[in-house]
Structure formats: structure tokens, C-alpha cells
Amino acid sequence: MKTYKYIIVFSFLLSFVSILQSQQLTPISKQDVLIRVNDNNQSLKISQQEFNLARADYRQTNAVFLPNITASHTAIATTNPLMAFGSKLNQEILTQNDFNPALLNNPSQIENYATKFEIQQPLINLDGMFQRKAAKSKMDAMSLKTERTQDYLAFEVDKAYMQLQLAYKAVNVLEKALEAANANKKLADNSFKQGYLQRADVLNVEVRVTEVQNQLQMAKSNVQNASNYLSFLMNDEDYVVYTPTDELTVSTFTMEDKTVSKNRSDIKAMQLASNAYEAMNKADKMAFLPRLNAFANYQLFDDQIFQGDANGYLIGAELSWDVFQGSKRFGKAQKSKAEFEKSKLEYTQYVSQSNLELNKAKRVFTDAENKLELTALALEQSEESLRIRTNRFKEGLEKTSDLLMAETQYAQKQLEYYQTIFEYNYAQAYLQFLTAH
């Protein structure tokens, strides 16, 4: 029984140590987050693999210019009159007796081993050339998509890091509010004992303490949520609690001449995608034209395996033309034409939507700038109001409800001020993201 108790205590200590380790605070700067995101983020890795896929498709189109070379070794045994005669002819072992009609019509079994080296060289393949052009545009578009993914992740890092800073500011504000609430509770208890306050006033102070404790707990949970999101961006499965080494301060920014550039990576990617659809449409049209290919082979024949006493070669060129494929090519050309027209409309719509988003972001930034000035002023006023009411309360000249209201207002104004700084900086980051080149 005693041993069992020791085991329980030991297990409790281990779990307690584990909890402490899991809550260990890890300082981190925004630059460190950016580096780790660029190295480990899963979305970025997926985007890079998509580029690799597009590059592999483009490399396959090298077949439009490069030859196709094959080698084979075939072994047969036959009594078929035609095959038997042809095999002897290829092996260069025909004799006068082989022209005997009886042997021609009923030959003995003959074995033939043929080694063949063959090359096929495209000469004119217009549809293949446009397919290669389309694959190149797609590959370049995927490269730009990867670049835009990096821009987006940098923007997400800005936002997530600011959320972490804001969460810690809220914790600091509420911790100070809790200290003030506890101090006021102590004053209220003393005043109640001396008969200066009623029990209802003391209960109001206690309710305020409980409210601040609940808000503080939620703020600490927000710290963990923000830390977990940073861990997700960095692909870190430890999910430690981070502390920002950079302060949440007002950033400087000028909004003049901020426009959406058509050289922005995602917009250029859409333009290249449209170019790819255009090239595919041209490729489908070129499929109606003939193709010219050269070919050659070199063959070795023998009645023994992997031997070659007899040999021969063949060289030629082929002009092929698929005249009609049951209207399949007509439908395919119409489809690629519709896809090309659709891509042009999507590109125009995307640029227009980006400009709409930029105008909206500019207004949000202006509103945040104005709000920042007002919240800073309101914070100063609420702080002064709380100072006056606290002094009057200590002298018994102020109602408990008025003090609690001033205290609550000051905490709210502090939180609003830091929230406004976050909104102001976030609006800047979003504008820079929209107007990146």
C-alpha cells in the first residue's frame, strides 16, 4: 500500500513537470519566424512541388526536338512458310535448295534472333511546338505562384506576430487591472469594517475582481492560440508558448502612389496561365496540319541468340496527316478556345477585384489612422479620470460604483488603444501586400 502511494506521488510529480515544460516560454523575434517559415512551411513546400510538376511537364515536351531511340532483341521459332523463308533471307543463309516448292510450302522449323536499333526524329510538329510553349508558360506561372505564396506567408507572419504582441499587451493590461481591483477590494473591505460602506458595495468590488480574472484567463488563452498559429506556420509540432522580443509599436507608413501593379507575381501568373491556354488553342488548330518525321533502324540477324552474322539498315521519312477523326479535333479546338476566352475574362476580373480591394484597404487604413489618434486621447482622459476617482475614493468622497466604472473604462481604453495599433499596423501590412511588385 505504501509503495502504491509512492507511485501515485511520483506520477503526479512527473505530470507536474511535464505541464511546466509544456508551458515554458520561448522568446522569438519576427525575423526568426520568417526564416523558419521560409524553411519549413508546408504550404510553401506544396507550392514548390507544384512548380516541380509543371517543370517536369515542360521537360517532357523536349520530345518535340529530341529523337526517340529504342533497342530490342526478338527471338522466334516458326514453320510458317513466309516467316521461315523471310528469316533465312534476313540471316543471309538461303541456298538453291530453299527454292524447292516442297520445302517452300512445308519448311522445317527455323529459329531467328533479331537485334534492332531504331531512331525516330521529329522534323516538323507544329502542334507539339505550341504545346511546349503552353507548358513553358504554365511552368513560369507556377514559379510566380510560389513567389506569391512567399509574399502571403510573410504577410501572415506579420499578422500572427502582431496577434501575439497584442495578446501579451492584453495580459499586461489585465494583470495591472487585477492588481488595482484587488487593491480596491482591500480598501472596500477596510471601509466596510469601519462602517463606511455597505455590503452591496463590497460585493460589487468582488464582482469586478472576478470579471477581471475571467478576462485575464481568456487573454492568456489568446497567447497560447497565437503561439500555436505561429507554430503551425513554422511547421513546429512542439507548440511551445512564444514571447515576442519585438514590441507592438506604431509603424510609419506613406500611402501615396500605392497602386496595384500588373507585375505583381499573382497577376503575372494569371497572365501566363492565359498565355498557356492561348498556346494550347493554337496547338489544337495546328493538329489539322501534317507532321513530318524521319526514322532509321539497324538490324542484326542470326540463328543463334545475341549473334549478328547478317545485318541491314532502313532509312526513311514519313509525312502523316490525320485527315478526319470523327470531329474530335473540332470539338477539342472549340474547347481550348473557350478556355482561353474564359482565362482572359478571369484575368480582367482579378485585376479589377484587386483594385477594388486596394481602394477598400486604403479606406481601412485611413479609418485606423484617425481611430488611433482618438483612442490615444481617450486613453489619456480615462487614465486621468481613474486617478482622480481613486484619490477621492480613498478619502471616502467617491461612490464605489463610480470608481469601478472608471477602472473598467481605463482598462477598456488601454485594450482599445493596443487593438487600434494592431489594426493600423495590419492595414499597412495588407496595403504593402496588395501593392507588392
JOZITA-V190203 format. One record per backbone hydrogen bond with DSSP energy under -0.5 kcal/mol. NH is the residue of the N-H (numbers start at 0). CO is the residue of the C=O. E is the energy in kcal/mol with one decimal. If there is no record, write none. Layout:
# JOZITA-V190203
NH:CO:E + NH:CO:E
This chain:
# JOZITA-V190203
4:0:-1.8 + 5:1:-2.0 + 6:2:-2.2 + 7:3:-2.0 + 8:4:-2.6 + 9:5:-2.8 + 10:6:-2.6 + 11:7:-2.3 + 12:8:-2.2 + 13:9:-2.3 + 14:10:-2.3 + 15:11:-2.3 + 16:12:-2.6 + 17:13:-2.4 + 18:14:-2.2 + 19:15:-2.2 + 20:16:-2.4 + 21:17:-2.4 + 22:18:-1.6 + 23:20:-1.4 + 25:240:-2.5 + 26:24:-0.5 + 27:242:-2.2 + 32:28:-1.8 + 33:29:-2.3 + 34:30:-2.2 + 35:31:-2.3 + 36:32:-2.5 + 37:33:-2.4 + 38:34:-1.4 + 39:35:-2.2 + 40:36:-2.4 + 44:40:-1.7 + 45:41:-2.7 + 46:42:-2.2 + 47:43:-2.1 + 48:44:-2.1 + 49:45:-2.1 + 50:46:-1.8 + 51:47:-2.1 + 52:48:-2.3 + 53:49:-2.1 + 54:50:-2.7 + 55:51:-2.2 + 56:52:-2.1 + 57:53:-2.0 + 58:54:-2.3 + 59:55:-1.4 + 60:56:-0.7 + 60:57:-1.0 + 61:58:-1.5 + 62:59:-1.5 + 63:60:-2.0 + 64:61:-1.8 + 65:61:-2.7 + 67:119:-2.9 + 68:66:-0.6 + 69:117:-2.7 + 71:115:-2.4 + 73:113:-3.2 + 75:111:-2.4 + 77:109:-2.2 + 83:79:-3.3 + 84:80:-2.4 + 85:81:-2.6 + 86:82:-2.4 + 87:83:-2.1 + 88:84:-2.2 + 89:85:-2.7 + 90:86:-2.1 + 91:87:-0.6 + 91:88:-0.8 + 92:87:-2.2 + 97:94:-0.9 + 98:95:-1.5 + 99:96:-1.9 + 102:99:-0.6 + 103:99:-2.6 + 104:100:-2.5 + 105:101:-1.6 + 109:77:-2.3 + 111:75:-2.6 + 112:301:-3.0 + 113:73:-3.0 + 114:299:-2.8 + 115:71:-2.9 + 116:297:-2.7 + 117:69:-2.8 + 118:295:-3.0 + 119:67:-2.2 + 120:293:-2.9 + 121:119:-0.5 + 122:291:-2.4 + 123:291:-2.3 + 128:124:-1.7 + 129:125:-1.8 + 130:126:-1.9 + 131:127:-2.0 + 132:128:-1.8 + 133:129:-2.2 + 134:130:-2.2 + 135:131:-2.1 + 136:132:-2.1 + 137:133:-2.2 + 138:134:-2.2 + 139:135:-2.4 + 140:136:-2.3 + 141:137:-2.2 + 142:138:-1.8 + 143:139:-2.0 + 144:140:-2.1 + 145:141:-2.0 + 146:142:-1.8 + 147:143:-2.5 + 148:144:-2.2 + 149:145:-1.9 + 150:146:-1.9 + 151:147:-2.8 + 152:148:-2.5 + 153:149:-2.2 + 154:150:-2.0 + 155:151:-2.6 + 156:152:-2.5 + 157:153:-2.1 + 158:154:-2.3 + 159:155:-3.1 + 160:156:-2.8 + 161:157:-2.2 + 162:158:-2.2 + 163:159:-1.9 + 164:160:-2.3 + 165:161:-2.9 + 166:162:-2.3 + 167:163:-2.0 + 168:164:-2.1 + 169:165:-2.3 + 170:166:-1.9 + 171:167:-2.5 + 172:168:-2.6 + 173:169:-2.5 + 174:170:-2.4 + 175:171:-2.0 + 176:172:-2.3 + 177:173:-2.3 + 178:174:-2.1 + 179:175:-2.4 + 180:176:-2.6 + 181:177:-2.6 + 182:178:-2.3 + 183:179:-2.6 + 184:180:-2.1 + 185:181:-2.2 + 186:182:-2.2 + 187:183:-2.7 + 188:184:-2.6 + 189:185:-2.1 + 190:186:-2.7 + 191:187:-2.5 + 192:188:-2.1 + 193:189:-1.7 + 194:191:-1.0 + 195:190:-2.9 + 196:190:-0.9 + 201:197:-1.5 + 202:198:-2.3 + 203:199:-1.9 + 204:200:-1.7 + 205:201:-2.2 + 206:202:-2.5 + 207:203:-1.9 + 208:204:-2.0 + 209:205:-2.3 + 210:206:-2.5 + 211:207:-2.3 + 212:208:-2.2 + 213:209:-2.3 + 214:210:-2.4 + 215:211:-2.6 + 216:212:-2.2 + 217:213:-2.1 + 218:214:-2.2 + 219:215:-2.2 + 220:216:-1.9 + 221:217:-2.0 + 222:218:-1.6 + 223:219:-1.8 + 224:220:-2.5 + 225:221:-2.6 + 226:222:-2.3 + 227:223:-2.6 + 228:224:-2.0 + 229:225:-1.9 + 230:226:-2.2 + 231:227:-2.3 + 232:228:-2.4 + 233:229:-2.1 + 234:231:-1.0 + 235:230:-3.0 + 236:234:-0.6 + 238:235:-0.6 + 240:23:-1.0 + 241:239:-0.6 + 242:25:-2.0 + 244:27:-1.8 + 248:246:-1.1 + 257:254:-1.1 + 258:256:-0.8 + 260:258:-0.6 + 263:260:-1.7 + 266:263:-0.5 + 267:263:-2.8 + 268:264:-2.1 + 269:265:-1.7 + 270:266:-1.9 + 271:267:-2.5 + 272:268:-2.2 + 273:269:-2.1 + 274:270:-2.1 + 275:271:-2.1 + 276:272:-2.0 + 277:273:-2.1 + 278:274:-2.4 + 279:275:-2.2 + 280:276:-2.0 + 281:277:-2.1 + 282:278:-2.3 + 283:279:-2.3 + 284:280:-1.7 + 285:281:-2.5 + 286:282:-1.0 + 287:284:-1.6 + 288:285:-1.8 + 290:319:-2.9 + 291:123:-2.2 + 292:317:-2.5 + 293:120:-3.1 + 294:315:-2.8 + 295:118:-2.2 + 296:313:-2.5 + 297:116:-2.7 + 298:311:-3.4 + 299:114:-2.8 + 300:309:-2.9 + 301:112:-1.5 + 306:303:-1.2 + 309:300:-2.2 + 311:298:-2.0 + 313:296:-2.5 + 315:294:-2.6 + 317:292:-3.5 + 319:290:-2.5 + 319:317:-0.7 + 322:320:-1.2 + 327:324:-1.3 + 330:326:-1.9 + 331:327:-2.2 + 332:328:-2.4 + 333:329:-2.1 + 334:330:-2.2 + 335:331:-2.4 + 336:332:-1.9 + 337:333:-2.1 + 338:334:-2.3 + 339:335:-2.0 + 340:336:-2.3 + 341:337:-2.5 + 342:338:-2.2 + 343:339:-1.8 + 344:340:-1.9 + 345:341:-2.5 + 346:342:-2.1 + 347:343:-2.2 + 348:344:-2.5 + 349:345:-2.4 + 350:346:-2.3 + 351:347:-2.3 + 352:348:-2.7 + 353:349:-2.3 + 354:350:-2.1 + 355:351:-2.2 + 356:352:-2.5 + 357:353:-2.1 + 358:354:-2.3 + 359:355:-2.0 + 360:356:-2.5 + 361:357:-2.3 + 362:358:-1.8 + 363:359:-2.3 + 364:360:-2.3 + 365:361:-2.3 + 366:362:-2.6 + 367:363:-2.4 + 368:364:-2.4 + 369:365:-2.2 + 370:366:-2.6 + 371:367:-2.1 + 372:368:-1.3 + 373:369:-1.8 + 374:370:-2.8 + 375:371:-1.9 + 376:372:-1.8 + 377:373:-2.6 + 378:374:-2.1 + 379:375:-1.8 + 380:376:-2.2 + 381:377:-2.5 + 382:378:-2.2 + 383:379:-2.0 + 384:380:-2.3 + 385:381:-2.3 + 386:382:-2.0 + 387:383:-2.1 + 388:384:-2.4 + 389:385:-2.4 + 390:386:-1.9 + 391:387:-2.2 + 392:388:-2.3 + 393:389:-2.2 + 394:390:-1.1 + 395:392:-1.5 + 396:391:-3.4 + 397:391:-0.6 + 402:398:-1.9 + 403:399:-2.7 + 404:400:-2.1 + 405:401:-2.2 + 406:402:-2.7 + 407:403:-2.6 + 408:404:-2.4 + 409:405:-2.2 + 410:406:-2.0 + 411:407:-2.4 + 412:408:-2.6 + 413:409:-2.1 + 414:410:-2.3 + 415:411:-2.8 + 416:412:-2.2 + 417:413:-2.2 + 418:414:-2.4 + 419:415:-2.2 + 420:416:-2.1 + 421:417:-2.2 + 422:418:-2.4 + 423:419:-2.7 + 424:420:-2.8 + 425:421:-2.8 + 426:422:-2.3 + 427:423:-1.7 + 428:424:-2.5 + 429:425:-2.5 + 430:426:-2.1 + 431:427:-2.4 + 432:428:-2.0 + 433:429:-2.3 + 434:430:-2.0 + 435:432:-0.7
